[in-house]
Amino acid sequence: MSVRVRVEPALLQWAVERAGWSEETAAQRVPKLREWLTESTRPTLKQLEHFAHATHAPLGLLFLPEPPEEPVPIPDMRTLGNRAIARPSVDLLDTIYSCQSRQDWYRDYANTHGYPNLEFVGSVNTSSDSEAVAGEIREKLRFGVSERRNFATWQEALRQLIDRIESIGVLVMINGVVGADTHRKLKPDEFRGFALSDELAPLIFVNGADTKAAQIFTMIHELCHIWLGESALSDAAMAKKSDKEAELWCNRVAAEILVPLPEIRSEYNGEPTVIELERLARRYRVSTLVILKRLYDAGFLNWDEYQGRYATERERVIAAMAGRDGESGGSFYNTQPLRLSRQFARAVIADTFEGRTPFRDAYHLLGTKKHQTFENLAEKIGAA
């Protein structure tokens, strides 16, 4: 006879909400849930294990007397109508925890190899001149307007930007799902990216479920948080106002890095048509959404005009990108280095071949299960 266990209904409801399930999803995934919530019956231990697995909730937490507090482990800059967002999803939390674990490993690796601290981390504050900082970052990355003219498209600019940020010592991870679980898609409406500041192993994560048009701005925005020397979970939204000083500052600097204000003022022909937006986007190798943001910053559009045109243009961009805005063709060996950071993956593989990191630990860090997958990944990123 199966033993039934006592679980507080509030814990079951907490797990459902944490997983982001609707009432319909909950009823479909766990048909007995309503009976458990009303305590007309109790789950067996096996049923509770399945429930914990389905909601990605640690089994042990379901035996607590009340739901635990699970604050975001880094400063949360996200707002909804200028109010802080109350509860993070399990997908967001697991993504942050995973990146923190990889950052811890890479910090130890960097220490072992005598890497120096990165002097730009924490080198400025929100009182620093945004144009001066933007110029400094552009120069550091060699990502000025003249350099970007060598890139065929802003999509290529995004790929080049990743490489250039990693070349100065910052890990860049882009993923649209939790780990490699394609059933756990990250929601751009919940967050667009975060920065984990560290003098030795700074890390940027960008939500790959967002459009590439948004990713390039998010990446620069998070890099600005690294320059401030602070970890942060961000909206990085170009069309939203914020009461967070650091978010406003990072948005200003990111926009100035991508499209310097004096240049857009002299380049703009006076009418924000699709043709004009695309012309300027080609010139600066950015998205048309970034161009719209700079037209607003330059005073060519008021806030209401900007909001309306941004919403319309975003819908157009999403429709145009549908079906071709994936992460890298869908192949595991294409997407995994992007999800992990090539710099991080190469370090793990090299350290494993040199005998310092056990293969079992390397498989976990790289999201692989088989040795052949590990070998293939090493060959793909040139670390074999």
VENDA-V851452 format. One record per helix or strand of 2 or more residues. SS is the DSSP state (H for helix, E for strand). FROM is the first residue (numbers start at 1). LEN is the number of residues. If there is no record, write none. Layout:
SS_FROM_LEN, SS_FROM_LEN
This chain:
H_9_10, H_23_7, H_33_6, H_45_11, H_59_5, H_90_23, H_130_12, H_145_4, H_154_14, E_171_5, E_177_2, E_181_5, E_193_4, E_203_5, H_212_17, E_232_3, H_245_14, H_261_7, H_274_11, H_288_10, H_303_19, H_332_9, H_342_12, H_359_8, H_371_10
